[in-house]
Amino acid sequence: MKEYKLLYRCYGLLDAKSIQLLLQSFNIKSNAYQESAGVALGLTVGGLGSANIYVKNEDFDNAMKVITMLENGQLEMPEIEHEDQSFVDEELDQLDLAEDDDN
């Protein structure tokens, strides 16, 4: 594991896997590990509940930039305002009707 470096510590494997997928979207490979006792007991806090994300040494700086952008909210999607919300509501109503017809 000497070629890998600890990048981030998360609350549980679900958080770690989410961040791992984020890193993957930036073409950064990573590994996520959680203590097996924490997994077996379903812990998400404390030493047994935390999950660690490791990246290769050569990817560490780029991965850290992604983590910094994540923590600063720079990766959030902007809110999209619909000009005609009634059109969206009508589409949802049609979906509900289509599902009822199958029964």
Protein Blocks (a to p, Z undefined) as FASTA:
>chain_A
ZZpccfbdcedjklmmmmmmmmmmnopacdddddfklmmnopagdjklpccddddfklmm
mmmmmmmmmmnopmbccddddfblmlmmmmmmmmmmmmmmmZZ
